[in-house]
């Protein structure tokens, strides 16, 4: 799952740069707004997009949600169990450690701090989808993430993020 998640992160980042899609959604039509607290305190905002992830180039196996492109933070959440989950509340967990529920999200955060990029992995939280349609997903989330890079701190650095999103669909994520 970790390899799939990392492949999805890379592909999603590339697709996000292009951000256009065949459904007519254009950059700027999707929104993300959130608050980060803990080791760093900052308000973040930007665009939001989602795409279906594929396992072998043809079978839909999950959903990738990318929030905050173009700002101080980028949040990537993925579910590898359901192509597009129904409206409802789902757990956010640590990447590579699926829990007991049918649909679980995991992901990572890239946060620019004093001009340097710090990487964080999700550890816990929830995401609530209030809309789940072929051309858009919307909802809110709250999560806790722990810094993974730069590595080697003796004390874990953690952040808490809460926010809302209205994400337009992009092309499928290989």
C-alpha positions as CSV (number, residue, x, y, z in Angstrom):
1,X,0.0,0.0,0.0
2,X,2.9,2.4,0.8
3,X,4.3,2.0,-2.7
4,X,0.9,2.6,-4.2
5,X,0.4,5.7,-2.0
6,X,3.8,7.1,-2.9
7,X,3.1,6.5,-6.6
8,X,-0.2,8.2,-6.2
9,X,1.3,11.2,-4.5
10,X,3.8,11.7,-7.3
11,X,1.2,11.2,-10.0
12,X,-1.3,13.4,-8.2
13,X,1.2,16.2,-7.8
14,X,2.0,16.2,-11.5
15,X,-1.7,16.2,-12.4
16,X,-2.4,19.0,-10.0
17,X,0.1,21.2,-11.8
18,X,-2.0,20.7,-15.0
19,X,-5.3,20.9,-13.1
20,X,-7.5,21.0,-16.2
21,X,-9.9,18.1,-16.7
22,X,-12.4,16.8,-19.2
23,X,-15.4,17.7,-17.0
24,X,-15.0,21.4,-17.6
25,X,-13.7,22.3,-14.2
26,X,-11.0,24.9,-14.4
27,X,-8.3,25.9,-11.9
28,X,-9.8,28.3,-9.3
29,X,-13.3,26.7,-9.3
30,X,-12.4,24.4,-6.4
31,X,-11.5,25.6,-2.9
32,X,-9.7,24.5,0.3
33,X,-9.4,26.5,3.5
34,X,-7.9,25.3,6.7
35,X,-6.1,26.1,10.0
36,X,-2.8,24.5,11.2
37,X,-1.9,24.5,14.8
38,X,0.6,22.6,17.0
39,X,4.3,23.0,16.1
40,X,3.3,25.7,13.5
41,X,0.3,28.0,13.4
42,X,-0.9,29.2,10.0
43,X,-4.1,29.6,8.0
44,X,-3.9,27.9,4.6
45,X,-6.0,28.0,1.5
46,X,-5.8,27.1,-2.1
47,X,-7.4,24.8,-4.7
48,X,-8.8,21.3,-4.2
49,X,-9.0,18.5,-6.7
50,X,-9.7,14.8,-6.6
51,X,-9.1,11.9,-8.9
52,X,-9.7,8.1,-9.0
53,X,-6.6,6.0,-8.4
54,X,-5.9,3.0,-10.6
55,X,-4.1,-0.2,-9.6
56,X,-3.1,-1.6,-13.0
57,X,-4.1,1.2,-15.3
58,X,-7.7,0.0,-15.6
59,X,-9.3,-0.9,-12.3
60,X,-10.4,2.0,-10.0
61,X,-9.2,1.2,-6.5
62,X,-9.3,4.5,-4.6
63,X,-9.7,8.2,-4.4
64,X,-6.9,10.8,-4.2
65,X,-7.8,14.2,-2.7
66,X,-5.3,17.1,-3.0
67,X,-5.8,20.3,-1.1
68,X,-4.0,23.6,-1.0
69,X,-2.0,23.7,-4.2
70,X,-0.1,27.0,-4.6
71,X,0.0,28.0,-1.0
72,X,2.2,27.3,2.1
73,X,0.8,23.8,2.5
74,X,-0.3,20.9,0.4
75,X,-2.4,18.1,1.9
76,X,-2.8,14.8,0.1
77,X,-5.4,12.2,1.4
78,X,-6.1,8.9,-0.3
79,X,-8.5,6.1,0.2
80,X,-7.2,2.9,-1.4
81,X,-10.4,0.9,-0.7
82,X,-13.2,2.7,-2.5
83,X,-13.0,4.7,-5.8
84,X,-15.4,7.4,-4.5
85,X,-16.7,7.0,-1.0
86,X,-20.3,7.8,-0.3
87,X,-21.4,10.8,1.8
88,X,-20.3,10.0,5.4
89,X,-17.5,10.2,7.9
90,X,-14.3,8.2,7.6
91,X,-11.2,7.6,9.6
92,X,-7.8,9.1,8.7
93,X,-4.9,6.9,9.7
94,X,-1.2,6.5,9.3
95,X,-0.1,5.6,5.7
96,X,0.5,1.8,5.3
97,X,-1.5,0.9,8.4
98,X,-5.1,0.2,7.4
99,X,-7.6,0.0,10.1
100,X,-10.7,-2.0,10.6
101,X,-13.2,0.2,8.6
102,X,-14.0,-0.4,5.0
103,X,-13.0,3.0,3.9
104,X,-9.9,4.6,5.5
105,X,-8.0,7.7,4.4
106,X,-4.3,8.2,4.9
107,X,-1.9,10.8,3.5
108,X,0.8,13.4,3.9
109,X,1.3,17.1,4.3
110,X,3.9,19.3,2.7
111,X,4.3,22.5,4.7
112,X,6.7,25.4,3.9
113,X,8.3,26.7,7.1
114,X,10.8,29.6,6.9
115,X,11.3,28.8,3.2
116,X,12.0,25.1,3.7
117,X,9.7,22.2,2.9
118,X,8.8,19.9,5.8
119,X,7.0,16.6,5.2
120,X,4.4,15.1,7.6
121,X,2.4,11.8,7.6
122,X,-1.1,11.6,8.9
123,X,-1.6,9.7,12.2
124,X,-5.3,10.1,13.1
125,X,-8.4,12.1,12.4
126,X,-11.6,12.1,10.4
127,X,-12.9,13.3,7.1
128,X,-16.6,13.9,6.4
129,X,-17.9,14.0,2.9
130,X,-21.0,16.1,2.5
131,X,-21.1,15.7,-1.3
132,X,-19.7,12.8,-3.3
133,X,-20.5,13.0,-7.1
134,X,-18.6,12.1,-10.2
135,X,-17.6,15.7,-10.8
136,X,-16.9,16.9,-7.3
137,X,-16.5,16.0,-3.6
138,X,-17.0,18.4,-0.7
139,X,-16.6,18.2,3.0
140,X,-14.5,18.8,6.1
141,X,-11.7,17.1,8.0
142,X,-9.6,17.3,11.1
143,X,-6.3,15.4,11.5
144,X,-3.0,15.0,13.4
145,X,0.2,14.6,11.4
146,X,3.8,13.9,12.5
147,X,6.9,15.3,10.7
148,X,8.8,12.8,8.7
149,X,11.3,15.1,7.0
150,X,13.7,16.6,7.6
151,X,14.2,13.5,9.8
152,X,16.0,12.6,12.9
153,X,14.4,14.9,15.5
154,X,14.6,13.4,19.0
155,X,11.2,14.9,19.8
156,X,8.3,14.3,17.4
157,X,7.0,17.4,15.7
158,X,3.3,17.3,15.2
159,X,0.7,19.5,13.6
160,X,-3.1,19.5,13.7
161,X,-5.1,20.6,10.7
162,X,-8.8,21.2,10.3
163,X,-10.5,22.6,7.2
164,X,-13.1,22.4,4.5
165,X,-12.9,21.6,0.8
166,X,-14.9,21.6,-2.4
167,X,-12.9,19.6,-4.9
168,X,-13.4,19.3,-8.6
169,X,-12.5,16.1,-10.5
170,X,-9.3,15.7,-12.4
171,X,-8.3,12.9,-14.7
172,X,-7.7,9.5,-13.2
173,X,-4.5,9.1,-11.3
174,X,-2.3,6.2,-12.5
